[in-house]
Amino acid sequence: MEQTLFVVTCGNWEKEIIVNKEGSEPNLFNDANEAMTRAIEKHYNETGELQLAEFITAKDKEDGDPYNTVVCLTANVLRFASKHKDAEEMEAFFE
């Protein structure tokens, strides 16, 4: 199975996350969202803190095209990671 190594950045931290490519059609957005979700979960498990910025990015480490960077609101990715309360607090903070 093919894999993609993403570099995920949010605030003052960065994580490298491997995502398995599923299906015959690669989907950068879906794979990047999976990497961002796993990165938030991994960072929280390692530090016990979220330390987040308003935006989170994921970039295929092997892809040299800077336009293939996926940028999302961190609150949305928090919801994917089942951290709904943290997502609501973040949205309120950045209103």
C-alpha positions as CSV (number, residue, x, y, z in Angstrom):
1,M,0.0,0.0,0.0
2,E,1.3,3.4,-0.9
3,Q,2.0,5.9,1.8
4,T,2.4,9.7,2.0
5,L,4.6,11.4,4.6
6,F,3.0,14.7,5.6
7,V,4.7,17.5,7.6
8,V,2.0,19.0,9.8
9,T,2.5,22.4,11.3
10,C,0.4,24.3,13.9
11,G,1.5,27.1,16.2
12,N,5.0,26.3,17.5
13,W,5.1,22.6,16.7
14,E,5.6,20.3,13.7
15,K,4.9,16.6,13.3
16,E,5.6,14.1,10.6
17,I,2.7,11.8,10.0
18,I,2.4,8.8,7.6
19,V,-1.0,8.3,5.9
20,N,-1.8,5.3,3.8
21,K,-3.2,6.2,0.4
22,E,-6.6,4.5,0.0
23,G,-8.4,3.8,-3.2
24,S,-7.3,4.2,-6.8
25,E,-7.6,8.0,-6.8
26,P,-5.3,9.8,-4.4
27,N,-7.0,12.7,-2.6
28,L,-4.6,15.2,-1.2
29,F,-7.3,17.0,0.8
30,N,-8.6,13.9,2.6
31,D,-5.1,12.5,3.2
32,A,-4.0,15.9,4.6
33,N,-7.0,16.1,6.9
34,E,-6.2,12.6,8.2
35,A,-2.6,13.7,8.8
36,M,-3.7,16.9,10.6
37,T,-6.1,15.0,12.8
38,R,-3.5,12.4,13.8
39,A,-0.9,15.2,14.4
40,I,-3.2,17.0,16.9
41,E,-3.9,13.7,18.7
42,K,-0.2,12.8,18.7
43,H,0.9,16.2,20.0
44,Y,-1.8,16.1,22.7
45,N,-0.8,12.6,23.8
46,E,2.9,13.5,23.9
47,T,2.6,16.9,25.7
48,G,-0.9,16.9,27.4
49,E,-1.4,20.4,25.8
50,L,-2.8,21.5,22.6
51,Q,-0.7,24.6,21.8
52,L,-2.6,25.6,18.7
53,A,-2.8,28.4,16.2
54,E,-5.8,29.4,14.3
55,F,-4.7,27.5,11.2
56,I,-3.0,24.1,10.7
57,T,-1.2,23.1,7.5
58,A,-0.2,19.7,6.0
59,K,2.3,19.3,3.2
60,D,3.5,16.1,1.4
61,K,7.1,16.0,2.4
62,E,8.1,14.6,-1.1
63,D,6.1,17.2,-3.1
64,G,8.1,20.2,-4.0
65,D,5.1,22.3,-5.1
66,P,4.3,24.8,-2.3
67,Y,0.8,25.2,-3.8
68,N,0.0,21.6,-2.7
69,T,-0.1,22.7,1.0
70,V,-3.5,22.1,2.6
71,V,-4.5,24.8,5.1
72,C,-7.5,24.3,7.5
73,L,-9.0,26.1,10.4
74,T,-7.7,24.2,13.5
75,A,-11.1,24.2,15.1
76,N,-12.4,22.1,12.2
77,V,-9.6,19.6,12.6
78,L,-10.2,19.5,16.4
79,R,-13.8,18.3,15.6
80,F,-12.3,15.5,13.4
81,A,-10.2,14.6,16.5
82,S,-13.4,14.5,18.6
83,K,-12.2,17.5,20.7
84,H,-15.5,19.5,20.3
85,K,-15.1,21.5,23.5
86,D,-11.6,22.7,22.5
87,A,-13.0,23.5,19.0
88,E,-15.7,25.7,20.5
89,E,-13.3,27.5,22.8
90,M,-10.9,28.1,19.9
91,E,-13.7,29.5,17.7
92,A,-14.8,31.8,20.5
93,F,-11.3,33.0,21.0
94,F,-10.8,33.9,17.4
95,E,-14.2,35.6,16.8
